[in-house]
Amino acid sequence: MMPAMTYDEFRRQLGKAGLTVKSFAELIKQHPNSITNYAAQGEIPPHMAIMVALMADMADHELDFRVALSRIHFEAAKPRGSAVKGKFGGAKQIR
């Protein structure tokens, strides 16, 4: 079994693709902090590792991955754990 991609390797692959963490986060419609939080864990989730590895290989072969990504339309994920005014944990708050 192959080991997971480390955060350092993730950053190296981003560099090969000509991306920063911030620009990668914008491409996948996530907050940059959501990406940098993986540094504490030391590993990147497999789906992000796959994306960045493919982007880096495409860049190595002078293929513009942005063209391929522009054909995919998706909404940004809703933030997890965000509070709704007047509610805490889904329960209406009484003042």
Secondary structure, DSSP 8 states (H G I E B T S, - for coil): -----BHHHHHHHHHHTT--HHHHHHHTT--HHHHHTHHHHSB--HHHHHHHHHHHHHHHTT--HHHHHHT--------TT---TTEETTEE---
